[in-house]
Amino acid sequence: MNLQLAIVAENRKARSVPDGAILSFWSRTFTLLADTCALLCDGSYASCPPLLRTALDCIAAQRSMGTDGLEDYEEWAVGAVSLAKEHQALALDLGRYRAASVLIENESLGSVYRLLTDLSMPHFGSTTLQVAPETGLERVALGFADTAFHLGWAELTAGWLLLLTATELETIRGQQALAVSREQSETISILSTRIASTLGNSRRCRAEEVDGRFLIHNFRRAASGQPKRVML
């Protein structure tokens, strides 16, 4: 996150339309990830998936514009700000933009996006997993606004944060509009390697997509607890 701020500082004079397009979505992504980190530290695990899903949408928008060009954004920018005289209000054209297909085409990001979407929706199973993580065959262990530490949810959420942060850095490095120094680029490569190693640790709680469902490994409240697998 500090590396992102350093790159932003070096691009503080960026003023072109492409700069604005990338920086606006990057700003949203940064805030969403920072807020998720704060919620993770507070044990508010159930509040994290919607923020992470939106962050992925913003990253997808940046990637889409970098791949397909900025025609849609430039067309929107021409008449984006106007005056709604009948209401005496500043009018911003909404400029609807969807780029989820960029994520779907990426096996790793697509799987995470689908899981975060399921966790963000009011589905019965995903809700039970979030508010009653100790549920077993004999009972549904429902808690209310539980913010007690849960190792499984902490590792899952931290893993998503690491993945999205690395993805954002790689996305920014791949943009032509913004300047990334050689030293910063090398640091991104080092961080990406370290994050990949952390996410590849089979002892941490992780999720994989199996036959259209999600299998969660090593799900437990504390390190001393018995690891279990949960199919969602």
C-alpha positions in Angstrom: 0.0 0.0 0.0 2.9 2.4 0.8 4.4 1.5 -2.6 1.2 2.6 -4.3 1.3 5.9 -2.5 4.9 6.4 -3.6 3.9 5.8 -7.2 1.0 8.2 -6.9 3.3 10.9 -5.5 5.6 10.6 -8.5 2.6 11.0 -10.8 1.1 14.0 -8.9 1.3 16.2 -12.0 -0.7 13.8 -14.1 -3.6 15.7 -15.7 -4.5 14.0 -19.0 -7.8 12.1 -19.6 -6.0 8.7 -19.5 -4.4 9.7 -16.2 -7.8 10.7 -14.7 -9.4 7.4 -15.9 -6.7 5.2 -14.3 -6.2 7.3 -11.1 -10.0 7.5 -10.3 -10.5 3.7 -10.3 -7.1 3.2 -8.6 -8.2 5.6 -5.8 -11.4 3.7 -5.2 -9.4 0.4 -5.1 -6.9 1.8 -2.6 -9.6 3.0 -0.3 -11.6 -0.2 -0.5 -8.5 -2.3 0.3 -7.5 0.0 3.2 -11.0 -0.2 4.6 -11.0 -4.0 4.3 -7.7 -4.2 6.1 -9.2 -2.1 9.0 -12.3 -4.3 9.2 -10.1 -7.4 9.1 -8.2 -6.1 12.2 -11.5 -5.5 13.9 -12.8 -9.0 13.2 -15.6 -7.7 11.0 -15.1 -10.5 8.5 -18.6 -10.4 7.0 -18.2 -6.8 5.9 -15.1 -7.5 3.9 -16.3 -9.5 0.8 -18.5 -6.7 -0.7 -15.6 -4.3 -0.4 -13.2 -6.7 -2.0 -15.7 -7.5 -4.8 -16.0 -3.8 -5.6 -12.3 -3.4 -5.5 -12.0 -6.2 -8.1 -14.5 -4.5 -10.3 -12.4 -1.3 -10.1 -9.3 -3.2 -11.0 -11.1 -4.9 -13.9 -12.1 -1.4 -15.2 -8.4 -0.3 -15.1 -7.3 -3.5 -16.9 -10.1 -3.2 -19.5 -9.2 0.4 -20.3 -5.5 -0.5 -20.6 -6.3 -3.4 -23.0 -9.3 -2.1 -25.0 -8.4 1.6 -24.9 -10.1 4.6 -23.3 -12.7 5.3 -26.0 -15.7 4.8 -23.6 -14.1 7.0 -21.0 -13.2 9.7 -23.4 -16.7 9.7 -24.9 -18.2 10.0 -21.4 -15.8 12.8 -20.4 -16.9 15.1 -23.2 -20.3 15.7 -21.6 -19.8 14.2 -18.2 -20.4 17.4 -16.2 -23.4 19.7 -16.9 -26.1 21.7 -15.2 -29.5 20.3 -14.5 -31.3 23.6 -14.8 -34.7 22.4 -13.7 -33.2 21.2 -10.4 -30.4 23.8 -10.1 -28.0 20.9 -9.6 -24.7 19.8 -10.9 -25.3 16.8 -13.2 -22.8 14.0 -13.6 -23.6 11.5 -16.3 -23.5 8.0 -14.7 -21.4 6.4 -17.5 -22.3 2.8 -16.7 -19.3 0.6 -17.3 -18.9 -3.1 -16.7 -15.6 -5.0 -17.1 -16.1 -8.2 -15.2 -15.3 -10.2 -18.3 -11.7 -9.2 -17.8 -11.8 -11.1 -14.5 -13.7 -14.1 -15.8 -11.0 -14.6 -18.4 -8.4 -14.8 -15.6 -8.7 -18.2 -13.8 -7.4 -17.1 -10.4 -9.2 -13.7 -10.3 -12.3 -15.1 -11.8 -12.6 -17.7 -9.2 -12.1 -15.2 -6.4 -14.6 -12.8 -7.9 -17.2 -15.5 -8.1 -16.6 -16.5 -4.4 -16.7 -12.9 -3.2 -19.9 -12.4 -5.2 -21.5 -15.4 -3.4 -20.3 -14.1 0.0 -21.7 -10.7 -0.7 -25.2 -11.8 -1.7 -27.9 -12.8 0.9 -27.6 -16.5 0.0 -28.6 -18.9 2.8 -25.4 -20.9 2.8 -22.9 -18.0 2.5 -24.8 -16.2 5.3 -24.6 -19.2 7.6 -20.9 -19.6 6.9 -20.3 -16.0 7.9 -22.5 -15.7 11.0 -22.3 -19.3 12.2 -18.8 -20.5 11.3 -18.9 -23.2 14.1 -21.9 -24.9 12.5 -21.8 -28.7 12.4 -24.1 -31.6 11.6 -25.7 -31.4 15.0 -26.4 -27.7 15.3 -26.2 -24.3 13.6 -24.1 -22.3 16.0 -25.5 -18.9 15.2 -23.8 -15.8 16.5 -24.9 -12.2 16.3 -22.5 -9.5 15.1 -19.6 -11.7 16.2 -16.2 -9.9 16.0 -14.2 -12.6 17.9 -11.0 -13.6 16.1 -11.4 -16.5 13.6 -8.3 -17.8 12.0 -10.0 -19.2 8.9 -11.7 -16.0 8.0 -8.6 -14.0 8.9 -6.4 -16.0 6.6 -9.0 -16.1 3.8 -9.5 -12.3 3.9 -5.8 -11.5 4.3 -5.1 -13.7 1.3 -7.6 -11.9 -0.8 -6.1 -8.6 0.3 -2.6 -9.7 -0.7 -3.9 -11.0 -4.1 -5.7 -7.8 -4.9 -2.9 -5.6 -3.8 -0.4 -7.5 -6.0 -2.9 -7.4 -8.9 -3.4 -3.6 -8.5 0.4 -3.1 -8.5 0.8 -5.3 -11.6 -2.1 -3.4 -13.3 -0.5 0.0 -12.6 2.9 -1.2 -13.8 1.3 -2.2 -17.1 -0.3 1.1 -17.8 1.3 3.4 -20.4 -0.2 6.6 -18.9 1.5 6.5 -15.5 5.2 6.5 -14.6 6.7 3.7 -12.6 10.4 3.8 -11.9 12.7 0.9 -12.5 13.3 0.5 -8.8 9.5 0.5 -8.1 9.0 -2.0 -10.9 11.6 -4.3 -9.3 10.0 -3.9 -5.9 6.6 -4.9 -7.4 8.2 -8.1 -8.8 9.7 -8.9 -5.4 6.4 -8.4 -3.7 4.5 -10.4 -6.2 6.9 -13.3 -5.7 6.6 -13.1 -1.9 2.8 -12.9 -2.1 2.6 -15.8 -4.4 4.7 -17.9 -2.0 2.4 -16.9 0.9 -0.7 -17.7 -1.0 0.7 -21.1 -2.0 1.2 -22.2 1.6 -1.0 -25.3 1.9 -1.3 -24.8 5.7 -3.3 -21.6 5.5 -7.0 -21.4 5.1 -7.8 -21.2 1.4 -10.6 -21.8 -1.1 -10.6 -23.6 -4.4 -13.3 -24.0 -7.0 -14.5 -27.6 -7.5 -17.3 -28.6 -9.9 -18.9 -25.2 -9.7 -18.7 -25.0 -5.9 -16.1 -23.7 -3.5 -14.1 -26.0 -1.2 -12.5 -24.2 1.8 -9.5 -25.9 3.4 -8.2 -25.5 7.0 -11.2 -23.6 8.3 -11.0 -23.2 12.1 -11.5 -20.7 14.8 -8.0 -20.9 16.3 -4.6 -22.4 15.4 -5.2 -25.0 18.2 -8.5 -26.1 16.6 -9.1 -29.1 14.3 -8.8 -28.0 10.7 -11.9 -28.8 8.6 -13.0 -28.5 5.1 -16.2 -26.7 4.2 -18.0 -27.0 0.8 -20.0 -23.9 -0.1 
